[in-house]
Amino acid sequence: MKLNSKNIAILNIKNKMGRSIALISLTAVLAFFLFISSFLVYSLSNGMKSLSDRMGADIILVPKGSDTKITSAILTGEPSSFFFSKDFIKRASKVEGVLSVTPQLYLATLSAGCCSFPVQIIGFDYESDFIIKPWLENQIKDELQSGEVVVGNNIIGEEDAHVQFFNQSFKIKGRLGKTGMGFDNTAFLTIDEAVRLAKEHDEILMLPSIDYDEMISSIMIKVKDGYDPKDVQNNLRREFTGEDASPMLAKSMISGVGESTKNLSKYIYILIALIWILVFIVLYLVYSITIKERKREFATLRILGANKKTLRNIIFQEIIILNGAGAILGSIIALIISILFGTAFSQSFKMPFLAPSAKSLIIIFILTTLVASLMGPLSALYSIRKMDKEELALLLKEND
């Protein structure tokens, strides 16, 4: 083996395996947390963008006390059922500032023939809808018919396959792309089919009969141009004073979640900074002690003809190899965990969460590896410069 700087560095690493493994592990931890934190922040940001793009309504009219239910259903897919009178549709459409309205019917399933988790069923009025129909334009060419359903991305089943809800079989007409929202765990069908399922639900569970033909769960409202949604919200409040109807601003739902996302991202950034500072200090101390302890080794190399540049190259080669290995190892582990447990992350945060695309994950992987690899050389710069100013051969002579 030719004894150049790189080969000497490799031999040094092999001869000190305990120290080498410790340094690789330390860098791997840094890379792991850097990748995971970047993945989380990116996914939360994607989820917020998806929520903003898909809301479609300015105001949502729901039964009093159902604000949190519809918020959970939209954001996280937590199934809920809530109802109020269909009569509110005509009255809401006549309120000043209202451009268009469309009803929806929410029905929760405890289990389904497709999935191991509860599914939210949303029935929508195909004629008046301006929320869901635009999403379906690239999925289905014809209108949804009786016995057909469009499913969210997390619901199992290929197109044209059948899925069961309340012992009723439905043909999967199409599948929505990943949204990072509750719609990923939602099945969409016509409001008439949702009414039929609600009746079937009560019959199966032997519940008291409700006139579902006259019930809806929410009214999605679009405001006319030139009107402030807050003013229209107040108009709706006056119209339905003392009645079982409560208007909520869709924007306030988004801004509330956005604020939570910002706060969470802020804590993640603080955690990243603390980890960086801690790792930098630890690496600085480790390399300072290591270089100081190896003065005799370096002095011997100087006596054998190695110049200061050669010594610097040996040290930097060691650090680059160790930190590069640790950065790659930590990033690979984080990448695997992100792919395998992305859904678990989404469910734990209880807010819109849309994982990055494969291309974005590769970019995060490359950047994380590069940044973590640079941490070692940066933390060792001072110790190397200090060593560079000393004449190690003379120090060896003095020690002798």
C-alpha positions as CSV (number, residue, x, y, z in Angstrom):
1,M,0.0,0.0,0.0
2,K,1.3,3.4,-1.0
3,L,1.7,5.6,2.1
4,N,0.0,8.8,0.9
5,S,-2.2,11.1,3.1
6,K,-5.4,9.2,2.3
7,N,-4.0,5.7,3.0
8,I,-2.4,6.9,6.3
9,A,-5.7,8.4,7.3
10,I,-7.5,5.1,6.6
11,L,-5.0,3.2,8.6
12,N,-5.3,5.6,11.5
13,I,-9.1,5.1,11.4
14,K,-8.8,1.3,11.4
15,N,-6.3,1.4,14.3
16,K,-8.6,3.5,16.5
17,M,-11.9,1.8,15.8
18,G,-13.5,2.8,19.1
19,R,-12.8,6.4,18.5
20,S,-13.8,6.2,14.9
21,I,-17.1,4.5,15.6
22,A,-17.9,7.2,18.3
23,L,-17.2,10.0,15.8
24,I,-19.2,8.4,13.0
25,S,-22.1,7.8,15.5
26,L,-22.0,11.4,16.6
27,T,-22.2,12.8,13.1
28,A,-24.9,10.2,12.2
29,V,-27.1,11.6,15.1
30,L,-26.6,15.1,13.7
31,A,-27.5,14.0,10.2
32,F,-30.5,12.0,11.4
33,F,-32.1,14.9,13.3
34,L,-31.3,17.4,10.6
35,F,-33.0,15.2,8.0
36,I,-36.0,14.3,10.1
37,S,-36.6,18.0,11.2
38,S,-36.3,19.1,7.5
39,F,-38.7,16.4,6.5
40,L,-41.2,17.5,9.2
41,V,-41.0,21.2,8.4
42,Y,-41.3,20.6,4.6
43,S,-44.3,18.2,5.1
44,L,-46.2,20.6,7.4
45,S,-45.5,23.4,4.9
46,N,-46.8,21.2,2.0
47,G,-49.9,20.3,4.1
48,M,-50.7,24.0,4.7
49,K,-50.4,24.8,1.0
50,S,-52.7,21.8,0.2
51,L,-55.3,23.0,2.7
52,S,-55.2,26.5,1.3
53,D,-55.5,25.3,-2.3
54,R,-58.4,22.9,-1.6
55,M,-60.7,24.8,0.8
56,G,-62.7,26.5,-2.0
57,A,-65.2,28.1,0.4
58,D,-65.0,31.4,2.2
59,I,-67.5,30.5,5.0
60,I,-68.8,27.2,6.3
61,L,-72.2,27.0,7.9
62,V,-72.5,24.2,10.4
63,P,-74.7,23.1,13.4
64,K,-73.9,25.0,16.6
65,G,-71.1,23.2,18.5
66,S,-69.9,21.3,15.4
67,D,-67.0,23.7,14.5
68,T,-64.3,21.4,16.0
69,K,-65.9,18.3,14.3
70,I,-65.8,19.7,10.8
71,T,-62.3,21.1,11.5
72,S,-61.1,17.6,12.6
73,A,-62.8,16.0,9.6
74,I,-61.2,18.3,7.1
75,L,-57.7,18.5,8.7
76,T,-57.1,15.0,10.0
77,G,-59.9,12.9,8.7
78,E,-61.3,12.1,12.2
79,P,-64.8,10.8,11.2
80,S,-67.8,12.8,12.5
81,S,-71.5,12.8,11.9
82,F,-73.6,16.0,12.6
83,F,-76.8,17.3,11.0
84,F,-79.1,20.3,10.8
85,S,-82.0,21.3,8.7
86,K,-81.9,21.5,4.9
87,D,-84.0,24.6,5.1
88,F,-80.9,26.7,5.9
89,I,-79.6,26.3,2.3
90,K,-82.2,28.6,0.7
91,R,-82.0,31.1,3.5
92,A,-78.2,31.2,3.4
93,S,-78.2,31.8,-0.3
94,K,-80.4,34.9,0.1
95,V,-78.1,36.6,2.7
96,E,-76.4,39.7,1.5
97,G,-72.9,39.0,0.1
98,V,-73.4,35.3,-0.6
99,L,-72.6,34.3,-4.2
100,S,-73.2,30.6,-4.1
101,V,-73.9,27.8,-1.6
102,T,-73.6,24.0,-1.7
103,P,-74.6,21.4,0.9
104,Q,-72.6,18.5,2.2
105,L,-73.5,15.5,4.4
106,Y,-70.9,14.0,6.7
107,L,-71.2,10.4,7.9
108,A,-68.7,8.6,10.1
109,T,-68.0,4.9,9.7
110,L,-66.5,2.9,12.6
111,S,-65.1,0.3,10.1
112,A,-65.2,-0.3,6.4
113,G,-64.7,-3.2,4.0
114,C,-61.6,-1.4,2.5
115,C,-59.7,-0.3,5.6
116,S,-58.5,-1.0,9.1
117,F,-59.3,2.5,10.2
118,P,-62.6,4.6,10.3
119,V,-63.5,6.4,7.1
120,Q,-65.2,9.8,6.7
121,I,-68.0,9.7,4.1
122,I,-68.9,13.0,2.5
123,G,-71.9,13.4,0.3
124,F,-72.0,16.4,-2.0
125,D,-74.5,17.9,-4.3
126,Y,-73.1,17.4,-7.8
127,E,-75.1,20.2,-9.4
128,S,-74.3,23.0,-7.0
129,D,-70.8,21.8,-5.8
130,F,-67.8,24.1,-6.3
131,I,-65.5,22.4,-3.7
132,I,-65.1,18.8,-4.6
133,K,-66.0,18.6,-8.3
134,P,-62.9,20.6,-9.4
135,W,-60.7,18.0,-7.8
136,L,-62.4,15.2,-9.7
137,E,-62.0,16.7,-13.1
138,N,-58.8,14.8,-13.8
139,Q,-60.1,11.7,-12.1
140,I,-63.5,11.0,-13.7
141,K,-65.0,12.2,-16.9
142,D,-68.7,11.5,-16.1
143,E,-70.8,12.4,-13.1
144,L,-70.8,10.1,-10.1
145,Q,-73.7,7.7,-10.4
146,S,-75.6,5.6,-7.9
147,G,-73.3,3.0,-6.4
148,E,-70.1,4.9,-7.3
149,V,-67.6,6.5,-5.0
150,V,-64.4,8.5,-5.3
151,V,-61.9,7.6,-2.5
152,G,-59.0,9.4,-0.8
153,N,-55.4,8.4,-1.3
154,N,-55.2,6.3,1.9
155,I,-58.2,4.1,1.2
156,I,-57.3,0.7,-0.2
157,G,-58.8,-0.4,-3.5
158,E,-58.0,-0.1,-7.2
159,E,-60.2,1.8,-9.7
160,D,-63.2,-0.2,-10.7
161,A,-62.8,-2.4,-7.6
162,H,-65.6,-2.4,-5.0
163,V,-65.6,-1.2,-1.4
164,Q,-68.2,-1.7,1.3
165,F,-69.7,0.9,3.7
166,F,-72.5,-0.3,6.0
167,N,-72.8,-3.5,4.1
168,Q,-73.4,-1.6,0.9
169,S,-71.0,-2.2,-2.1
170,F,-69.7,0.8,-4.1
171,K,-67.6,0.8,-7.2
172,I,-64.5,3.0,-7.0
173,K,-64.8,5.5,-9.8
174,G,-61.6,7.4,-9.0
175,R,-58.9,8.2,-6.5
176,L,-57.8,11.6,-5.3
177,G,-54.1,12.4,-5.2
178,K,-52.4,12.8,-1.9
179,T,-53.5,15.9,0.0
180,G,-52.0,15.5,3.4
181,M,-55.4,16.3,4.9
182,G,-58.4,14.4,6.2
183,F,-59.6,14.0,2.6
184,D,-57.0,11.2,2.3
185,N,-59.2,9.1,4.6
186,T,-62.5,10.2,3.0
187,A,-64.9,8.6,0.6
188,F,-66.9,11.0,-1.6
189,L,-70.3,10.2,-3.1
190,T,-73.5,11.9,-4.1
191,I,-75.5,13.4,-1.3
192,D,-78.4,11.1,-2.3
193,E,-76.2,8.1,-1.8
194,A,-75.0,9.5,1.5
195,V,-78.6,9.8,2.7
196,R,-79.2,6.2,1.7
197,L,-76.1,5.1,3.7
198,A,-77.2,7.1,6.7
199,K,-80.5,5.3,6.7
200,E,-78.7,2.0,6.4
201,H,-76.4,3.0,9.3
202,D,-79.4,3.6,11.6
203,E,-81.1,0.4,10.5
204,I,-78.0,-1.7,11.1
205,L,-77.4,-0.2,14.6
206,M,-81.2,-0.2,15.3
207,L,-81.1,3.5,16.1
208,P,-84.2,5.8,16.1
209,S,-85.1,6.8,12.6
210,I,-84.1,10.4,11.4
211,D,-85.5,12.1,8.3
212,Y,-82.2,12.3,6.5
213,D,-83.9,13.5,3.4
214,E,-84.3,16.8,5.1
215,M,-80.9,16.9,6.8
216,I,-77.4,18.1,5.8
217,S,-74.1,18.6,7.8
218,S,-72.7,21.8,6.4
219,I,-73.2,24.5,3.8
220,M,-70.2,25.7,2.0
221,I,-70.5,29.4,1.0
222,K,-68.6,31.4,-1.5
223,V,-68.7,35.2,-1.0
224,K,-69.4,37.7,-3.8
225,D,-66.5,39.8,-5.1
226,G,-66.1,43.1,-3.2
227,Y,-67.6,41.7,0.0
228,D,-65.5,41.0,3.1
229,P,-66.1,37.4,4.3
230,K,-66.2,38.7,7.9
231,D,-69.1,41.1,7.0
232,V,-70.9,38.2,5.3
233,Q,-70.3,36.0,8.4
234,N,-71.9,38.7,10.6
235,N,-74.9,38.9,8.1
236,L,-75.3,35.1,8.5
237,R,-75.1,35.3,12.3
238,R,-77.9,37.9,12.3
239,E,-80.0,35.7,9.9
240,F,-79.7,32.7,12.1
241,T,-79.7,34.3,15.6
242,G,-81.0,31.8,18.1
243,E,-81.1,28.9,15.6
244,D,-79.0,25.8,15.3
245,A,-76.6,27.3,12.7
246,S,-73.1,28.7,13.2
247,P,-71.0,30.4,10.4
248,M,-67.3,29.9,10.6
249,L,-64.6,31.5,8.4
250,A,-62.6,29.0,6.4
251,K,-59.7,31.5,6.5
252,S,-59.7,31.4,10.3
253,M,-59.4,27.6,10.2
254,I,-56.5,27.9,7.8
255,S,-54.8,30.7,9.8
256,G,-55.3,28.9,13.1
257,V,-53.7,25.8,11.7
258,G,-51.0,27.9,10.0
259,E,-50.2,29.5,13.3
260,S,-49.9,26.1,15.0
261,T,-47.6,25.0,12.1
262,K,-45.4,28.0,12.5
263,N,-45.1,27.5,16.2
264,L,-44.2,23.8,15.7
265,S,-41.7,24.7,13.0
266,K,-40.2,27.3,15.3
267,Y,-39.6,24.6,18.0
268,I,-38.2,22.3,15.5
269,Y,-35.7,25.0,14.3
270,I,-34.7,25.7,17.9
271,L,-34.2,21.9,18.5
272,I,-32.0,21.8,15.3
273,A,-29.9,24.8,16.5
274,L,-29.4,23.2,20.0
275,I,-28.3,19.9,18.4
276,W,-25.9,21.7,16.1
277,I,-24.4,23.7,18.9
278,L,-24.1,20.6,21.1
279,V,-22.6,18.5,18.4
280,F,-20.2,21.3,17.3
281,I,-18.9,21.7,20.9
282,V,-18.5,18.0,21.4
283,L,-16.7,17.6,18.1
284,Y,-14.5,20.6,18.8
285,L,-13.5,19.1,22.2
286,V,-13.0,15.6,20.8
287,Y,-10.7,16.8,18.0
288,S,-8.9,19.2,20.3
289,I,-8.1,16.4,22.7
290,T,-7.3,13.9,19.9
291,I,-4.9,16.2,18.1
292,K,-3.2,17.1,21.4
293,E,-2.8,13.5,22.3
294,R,-1.4,12.6,18.9
295,K,1.4,15.2,18.9
296,R,4.0,12.5,19.4
297,E,2.6,10.6,16.3
298,F,2.7,13.8,14.2
299,A,6.2,14.7,15.5
300,T,7.4,11.3,14.4
301,L,6.0,11.9,10.9
302,R,7.7,15.2,10.8
303,I,11.1,13.6,11.6
304,L,10.4,11.1,8.9
305,G,10.0,13.9,6.4
306,A,6.4,14.8,6.4
307,N,5.8,18.6,6.1
308,K,3.0,20.5,7.9
309,K,0.8,20.4,4.7
310,T,1.0,16.6,4.7
311,L,-0.1,16.4,8.4
312,R,-3.0,18.7,7.7
313,N,-4.0,16.5,4.8
314,I,-3.9,13.4,7.0
315,I,-6.1,15.0,9.7
316,F,-8.6,16.4,7.2
317,Q,-8.8,13.1,5.3
318,E,-9.6,11.3,8.6
319,I,-12.2,13.8,9.5
320,I,-13.8,13.9,6.1
321,I,-14.0,10.1,5.9
322,L,-15.4,9.8,9.5
323,N,-18.0,12.6,9.1
324,G,-18.9,11.6,5.6
325,A,-19.6,8.0,6.7
326,G,-21.6,9.3,9.7
327,A,-23.6,11.8,7.6
328,I,-24.5,9.2,5.0
329,L,-25.4,6.6,7.7
330,G,-27.6,9.1,9.6
331,S,-29.3,10.4,6.4
332,I,-30.1,6.9,5.2
333,I,-31.6,5.8,8.5
334,A,-33.7,9.0,8.6
335,L,-34.8,8.6,4.9
336,I,-36.0,5.0,5.6
337,I,-37.9,6.1,8.8
338,S,-39.5,9.0,6.9
339,I,-40.7,6.7,4.1
340,L,-41.9,3.9,6.5
341,F,-43.5,6.1,9.2
342,G,-44.6,9.1,7.2
343,T,-48.3,8.2,7.8
344,A,-47.6,7.8,11.6
345,F,-46.1,11.3,11.6
346,S,-49.1,12.7,9.8
347,Q,-51.5,11.2,12.3
348,S,-49.5,12.2,15.4
349,F,-49.4,15.9,14.4
350,K,-53.2,16.2,14.0
351,M,-52.7,18.9,11.2
352,P,-52.3,18.9,7.4
353,F,-49.2,16.9,6.6
354,L,-48.1,16.2,3.1
355,A,-44.8,14.3,2.7
356,P,-42.3,15.6,0.1
357,S,-42.0,14.0,-3.4
358,A,-39.3,11.5,-4.2
359,K,-37.3,14.3,-5.9
360,S,-37.6,16.6,-2.8
361,L,-36.5,13.7,-0.5
362,I,-33.4,13.2,-2.6
363,I,-32.6,16.9,-2.4
364,I,-33.1,16.9,1.4
365,F,-30.9,13.8,1.6
366,I,-28.0,15.4,-0.4
367,L,-28.1,18.7,1.4
368,T,-28.3,17.0,4.8
369,T,-25.3,14.7,4.0
370,L,-23.2,17.7,2.7
371,V,-24.0,19.9,5.7
372,A,-23.4,17.2,8.3
373,S,-20.1,16.2,6.5
374,L,-18.9,19.8,6.9
375,M,-19.5,19.9,10.6
376,G,-16.4,17.9,11.4
377,P,-13.8,19.9,9.4
378,L,-15.3,23.2,10.7
379,S,-15.1,22.1,14.3
380,A,-11.5,20.9,13.9
381,L,-10.2,24.1,12.1
382,Y,-9.0,25.8,15.3
383,S,-7.2,22.8,16.6
384,I,-5.4,22.2,13.3
385,R,-4.4,25.8,13.0
386,K,-3.0,25.7,16.5
387,M,-1.1,22.6,15.8
388,D,0.2,24.1,12.6
389,K,1.9,27.0,14.5
390,E,3.9,24.6,16.6
391,E,7.0,22.8,15.6
392,L,6.2,19.2,16.6
393,A,9.6,17.9,16.0
394,L,11.0,20.3,18.6
395,L,8.3,19.4,21.0
396,L,9.2,15.7,20.7
397,K,12.9,16.6,21.4
398,E,11.9,18.5,24.5
399,N,9.8,15.7,25.7
400,D,12.7,13.3,25.3
